Structures are given as structure tokens and as C-alpha cells.
Amino acid sequence: MHIADIFTERGQTFSFEFFPPKTADSAASLFDNIAELIPLKPSHVSVTYGAGGGTRKVTHDLVVRIKQQTPLEVMPHLTCVGHTEAEIYDILEGYASAGISNILALGGDPPRNAPNYDRSLDAFRYASQLVQYIRKFKDRHAGTAIGDPRGFGIAVAGFPEGHPSTPNRVKEIEHLKAKVDAGADCIITQLFFDNRDFYDFRERCELAGITVPIVAGIMPVTSSSGLMRMADLAAGARFPARLLRAISRCNGRADATRRVGIHWATEQCRDLLDNDVAGIHFYTLNKSTATREIYASLGVETSLDLAADIPAP
């Protein structure tokens, strides 16, 4: 289903993100966790893409397996880095053939093992160019999901705390608007821990004339080491002092740290729902427990319950 239709049908979206497994055991574990999340009825799920296409085949295989073996609508990531135009066309052709309807288009990071990577070798330098190319892509396979005259649904990334390579926040929004003007249907944000950053970002998007839905990215802290990994993965991520103080009170106790992190993420979700967020995107780290606990703490069983317009008592 095209992402635009998902928003029309659901009103609000609730999606989960997975990353490609590296071993057969982790692949089996991932599918166990995916099975546990299916009853939550997410609007869709996404699958990440390694730097420079490092997990290109693994991502493709996982996306197709989810499409074929589960009822989930799946959205693969696709990056500019490390690809010629012909390679990107082949990737899109493969997804179209498999009935994949949506793509998350990203600029991407250079491969970590190639610090002097030459971006001039890439067909596209910016995500806006990739979006424009995907928007023009025409599927040659009659009868697939991409028979929709709109082509693929396209999501792009947004950065409530600022893009690490664009310290000028005015320019940052200009770059985001370029992606939307090129044909993006929605924005999914990087993770954040202070909702005020998201609301400010959303308002700046409105001022810039960006009208597509903006989905909030949420990742619960489940361990002290996990917090440090988040800081590495999401360069520039801002951890509020209140959150750090609460984790500090746990004195390294793993269960306590996990409870604090899940409670914090739950309160973020509750506040976002109260303030009419277009959707919430859960960064699951390929685990199901924290996400299921957040749903339970919000008093719902499925994403359909979260999106229900229930009047306040």
C-alpha cells in the first residue's frame, strides 16, 4: 500500500524499524521478534541499509522475506552512497517486482572503512536527487504494487536536533524542503529524547511550507551501554539532563535502567499523541519487548487503538 494511502486509511501511523541480521541465528531471532510485533498491527515496518550499501543484498532479502512471509507492509531504506544510477534502477526494479510499494530515501553515510571515500563516484550526491529519481521511476512489471500511477511512496529523514553535517538550521530546513519538493510523501525523524525539539522542528517545517506528515522517531533507552551506542549512531543526539539524572539514580542496575528508559519513551509517546503527531516510528533494535511494553503502558493492544479518536473522560 502506498504510504499516502496508509496515512489516509490510518490517520496516524505507527511503524517499527529493523536492521539486517548478520548471522543465521540473529536472522531467526529477528523473525521471532517480528512475529511478536505483528499483533500490534503496525502501519508498516522499515529495514535499514548499511553504509555504502554494505548490507544491500541482506536488506533486499529481508525485505522480500517480510513481504512474503508476514502481513506487514515493508519499507526498505535506500541510500545515495555507493551506487551508480544503473544499480539504483536495478534495486528499484527488484523491489517493484516483489510488490514493495514504499522506499525510505536517504543520503547515507560513507563507508566506515573508507574515510577518503569519493562521493563523485555516486550517481546522486543528495537525497533530494534520489527522491526525484525514484519519483520518475516507472515500473515495467504489469500488475505489481508499483502499477500505481504515483509510483513508489517515498519517505525521507528529518532531524529535530539538527543534521550533524548542517549546523546552519535554516539551511537544514531548506534541504528538507528540497526533498519534499522533489516528491517525498512523508518525513520520518531521527530519534530524539526531548519532545520540545520535535515540536520546534515541526513548527519550522510549517513555516517553510512543508505540509507532508512528520513522523516522530522514538528509541527507548534499555541499558547504559545502549545509550552510548545511540550517542555514536545518532551523531549530535541530545540527552536531556533529567533523563541522564534518572539513569544515574539506577546506579548501574540493568533492570532499573531499562524501566527508566521505557518509562521515558512511553511519556514521550503519550505527549506526542496528545499533540496530534502524524505518526510514531519505533527504533526497535530488532527487539520486541520494549515496544510491546510501551503499548501496554499506554493502555492499548494495537496501533489501531493508539490511533483511535477516544474522547477525554
ABEGO torsion letter per residue (X at the ends): XBAAAAAAAAGBBBBBBBBBBABAAAAAAAAAAAAAAAAAGBABBBBBBBBGGAAAAAAAAAAAAAAAABABBBBBBBBABGBBAAAAAAAAAAAAAAGBABBBBBAEBBBAABAABBAAABABABAAAAAAAAAABBBABBGBAAABAAEBBBBBBBBAAEBAABABAAAAAAAAAAAAAAGBABBBBBBBABAAAAAAAAAAAAAAGBABBBBBBBBBBABAAAAAAAAAABBGBBBBAAAAAAAAAAGGBAAAAAAAAAAAAAAAAAAAAAAGBABBBBBAGGBAAAAAAAAAAAGBABAAAAABBBBBX
